[in-house]
Amino acid sequence: MHTNGFRPGMQFGKYSITCQLDEADDCDRYLATVSEPSGTRHCVIKQIPDFDMGPTELRFLLEKEARVAAGLNHPNIVRIYEYGEVSGLYFVALEYVEGRTLEEVMATLSGEQLRLNLPTVLALGLAISDALIYLHEGVVLGTQRLPLLYRQLCPANIQLSSQGAIKLADFPFYRPSDADLRRAAKTSLGYLAPERVMGLEFDGRADIFSLGVILGELLLGKPVFRKSNSKDTFTAILGEVLPTMSSVRPDLPTKVDEVLHHALARRRDVRYATARSFYNDLLAIASQVDMSSAAYELSALARNQVPSRHAGMLVSHTGVRSLPQTSAVRAIEFPEVNSTGEGNALVVWIALATATAVAGAVFFVLRMGV
């Protein structure tokens, strides 16, 4: 816990800090109760990190971002109630979602060598792509429509509620640079689009790429690009040949390959142009499969429970092996990349990865047909 931060038992205004939820380089989050005329409820207090700027400049930035964040109203985005300042500490009050992050769920599945069935992955993809449509097409603030980017889409920022809801969490309250993301959120590196790895300008298509990586990882039961260090991760993002999902998951229709490879195109002009077009193609696949148990399965995962046998959530290429109250199989094993250390400065590795991408591009073009 930061020594100059909030602490359990601390009370200010209508908020009372209960406990610390987690700690990170960029911010700490606390569970709190808030007293209102309608009663007492839980919320999350997120401490805004200190920046190299004066209080006046920081306040201006926060007020600007607060107006934007407070205007967000979508069922698949965690609500931001307000921002404030107490004793020199800046914070935002967020909706509390009881459940687990997708990152935590994926860690559990990986430990059991399990992976999700297609309907469950589609349900998650549809929910998050719908949230991206809402952001990318613009949030109405007064008389203006302001398009927004999520910027840091990764499993750690997707929350599954015990009621089956899927929400984008920790919407960036300030606009983090790519350097901020590299320093503060190493878990997001494997989900960055190629243009971001290379430090280029980016748009909503970068969010689409990130979601494509997440869906591919859920289907494969293994990371698509993420390696043991940033050098190998960036090299993979820029040039590694994408796996063909249906070749390692015979239960998947070939349309899944078409959609995910479209979302994961290295060239932005070949990738899905909009989140809506990505959503529509995911919906077309969902219309051909039984989606009836997806919500139940997601809520069970959020409660850290294994769904019952009839749900058929967990699959594998080796056949069915019995687990308590479930049908499950072993996920496909991919060789791990051995590496020693993080290497030199990021810019050096970006140059190396870019050079590697030239050779990998030939194979990638043959695979993708672009």
N, C-alpha and C positions, 0 to 999 in steps of 0.2 A: 504494500500500500504506500502511496506517496505520502511523505510526512506532512506535506502542506496541503493535503487533500481532505475530502470528507471522511468521516469515520462513523462506525456504528454507534447509535445512540444520539447522534447529532440532530438537532431540530432547528429548522429555520422556516419561517412563514407557515405554510400549511403542510410542509413536508417533514417527515421523520425518518431518518436513515435506519434501516433494520440490519442489513449486513452487506458485505461486499460480494458481488457476483463474480467478478473477474478483474484481472489487472493486465494492462498491456502497456507497450511503450508510448502509445499515443493517447490513451485515455483509460480511466478506471470507470467501472459501472457498479452501481449500488442498487439493491432492492430497498424501496422506501414505501411508506404509506402516505397517502394524501387525504386530508380531511376536507370534505366538501358538504354543502347542505344536504346532498342526497345520501351521504354516508361516507364511510372510509373504504378506500380501495388501494390496491397495489399499483405502483408505477416503478419505472427505472430512472434513476438519476445518473446521467452520464457527465462526467467532469470533462470540460473542454481543456485541451492541453495548452500549455503556455507557448506563445509564439514570440518571435523576435520583433515585437512591435509594441508601441505604447498603448496604454489603456484606452485612449480615445479612438485610435485606429482599430483596436480589437473590438471595441464596443460597436463601432460602425459596421464592421464585418459581420459580427454576430447578429445585429439587428437586421441587416440585409438578408442574411441566410435564414434567419428565423421567420421572416415574412414569407419566404419561399416554402420552407419546411412546413409551416403551420397551414399552408394552403393545400397540402397533399391530403387527399381523401380517397383511398382505394383499399378494397378489402384485402389485397395482397401486399400492402405496405404498412409497416408498423407506424402508428400515429405518433407524431411529435406534438406535445401539448403546449410547451412554452420553453423559453430560455430565460435565464436569470443570472443574478450575481449576488453572492453573499460572502462577506469578509474577503473580497478580492478573488474569490473562486467563481469561475463562470461554469454554468451547467445547462443541460437541457433535460427536460422531463419527458419520458417516453412511455408509450403503452407497454405494459408488462404482458408478455406472452408466455404462458406456462407450457413448458415442453422442452425440446432439445434443438440444438442447431443441426443442420444437415451434416456438418463436419463431424459432430459427435456420433450421429447415426452411421455415417460412413466408416468411422473408426471401429464401431461395434461390428458392422458387417465384415470389414476386412479381417478383424480378429477371428471371426467364425468362418472365414473364407466363403462368404455368401455374397450374393448380388441380387438386385431388385428385378422383379418381373417387369415386362414392358408397360402394362397399364399403369403401374405405380409411377414409373419414370415419366410417362406421358402426362399424368395428372400434375406432377410437379412442374414439368416443362410448360404446360399450358398456363398454370397459375403465374409463374414468373414471367413468361413472355407477355401475358396480359398486363402485368404491372409495368413492363418495359414499354408497351404500347402507350399506356397512360402517361408515362414520363416523357417519352420521345416525341409524342404528338403534341405535348404542351399542356401545362397546368394553367388554368385560367386564374389570374390574380388581378382583381379589379377589372379593368378593360383590356388587359394584356394577356396574351397566351405565350407562356414561356416554356420552350422545350428544355428538357433536363436530361442529363446523362447520369446513370447510376455510378459508373466509374470503378467500382471495386467489388464486382460481382464474383463471389466465391462461396463455397459451402459454409464457411464460418459466418456468412452474413445472410443465410437463409434459415428462418426459424420455422420449425414444425410444432404446431400446438397440439395439445392432448385432445382437442376436439376435431382435429383433422385439417385445420387451416394451415395455409402455406403463406409465409410473409417475408418480404424483403426487410431485413432488420438493419439498424445502424445506417440509415440513409445519411450520406456524408453531410454533416451539419456545416462543415466548411469545405472548400473545394481543394482536396489534397492533390498535390503534384505527383507525378510518377516517382520522383525521388522520395516523397513522403511515404508512398505505398511500399517502396522497396525497404525503407528503414523500419516501418512500423507494422507491416503485415506480410511477413514472409510466406504465410499460408496462401496468399493471393497470387503469388508469382506465377504459378503453373497455370493460371487462368487468364493471363494478360494476352491481348491480341498482338500479332506480330508488329503492327504499327506502333504500339505502345512500347514494346521491347526495344524498338529502334529509335524511340524518342521522337516519333513523327506526330503531326497533328492527328486527332482521331475524332470520331463521331459515334452515333448510336450503333454502328456496325461493330464497334469494339465490344459493346455489351452483348451483342448477339453471339459473337465468337466465344465470349466467356461462358454464356449459357450452354452453347454447344459442347464445350469442354466438360462441363458438369454433367450433362446428360450422357455423354459418351463414357465418362468415368463410372457413372452409376450402372450402365449396361454392361461394361466390361468387368467391373469389380476391381479395377486397377487404374492408377492414374494414366491419363492420356499423354501428358507431357511432363508432369512434375517428376523431378529426379531428386537426388540427395543433396544437390547444391545448385546455386543459381546459374552457374556457368552451363551445366548440362541441361538445366531446365530451359534456358533461353535458346540454346542450340536446338533442342527438340522442337520448341515452338516455331522456330524459323525454318526448319528443314526436315524434321523427321517424317517419314512416310506414315500416313494415318492408317490405323488398322481397319480392315473391313469387318464391320460388326457381325454381319450375317455369317461370315466364314468361321468365326469363333463362337457365335451364338446361333445355332441352326434354328432356334425357336423364333428368331426375329425375321420379319418380312424384309425383302430387299429395299423397300421404300425407306426404311429407317436409315440405311446407308446413304441413300440419295439426299435425304433431308439433313443429316448430320454433316456430311461432307460439304454440302452447300453452306451450312452455317460456319464450318471450319475452314473455308477457303482462305488461303493466306492473302490473296489479292482482294482488297476491299471491293473492287468493282465487280468481282465474281460472287462475292458473298451475298447473302440476303440483304436487300437494300433497306428493308424495314422490319421491325419486330412483328408487325401485323402479318407480313407475308410468311414469316417463320411460324407464327401462331397458327395460321390457316393450314399450313402443311402438317403441323403436328396434329391439328384437329382432324384432318383427313385420315391420318393413320388411326387416331383414337376411335373414329366412327366405324372402323373395321374390326375392333377388338372389344372384349367384354371389360368395361371400366367399372362395373358395379361394386367391386371390393376395394378400389383404390383408396377411397377416403378412409375406410376402416383400417387398411394396412398402414397408411401414413400416421393415423392417430395412435396406433399400437406402437409404431416406431418411436413416436414422440414420447410415449410413456415408458420407453425402454423395455417393451414387451415383444415377444415373437408372436406374430399372428397365428391363429389356429390353422389346422391342416387345410380346411376348405378354401382358405383365401388363396393358396397357391402362389405366394409372393416370391419365394426364393427358388432360383433355378440354377442349373449347371450343365456342363457338357458331358459329365461322367455318369449321369444317372442319379437316382434319388437315394439319399442316405437319411436314415431316421434321426431326428432330433426330437426332444420333448415337444409335443404339440405342434409339429410343423413338418412340412416337406421341404427339404433343402438339399443343395448339392454344393460340391466344391467349386470355387471360382477358378478360372483359368490362371495359371501361373505364368508370369512374364519374367524374363531375367532382369535382375536389378542392376543398376549402373553403379559400379564401385568408383569412388572418387575420394580424393584426399584434400579436404579444405575447400574454402570458398574461392581461392585463386586471387588474381589481381583485381584491379579496379573494374567496376561494372562496364565502363566504356570500352575497355580492352576486350572483355568477353563479348560485348555486343558486336564489335568488329569481327572477332573470331567467328561468332555464330552467323553473322551475315555472310562471311566467306563460305562457311559450311553449307549455308542455305542454297548457294548457287549450284553446288553438286546435288543436293537433295531435291532441288526444284524439278530436275528432269524426271525423277521417279514420281514426284508428287503430281506433276502434270499428267503423266501416264495413268496414275491411279484415279485422279479427279476428272480427267477428260477436259481440262481447261488450259 
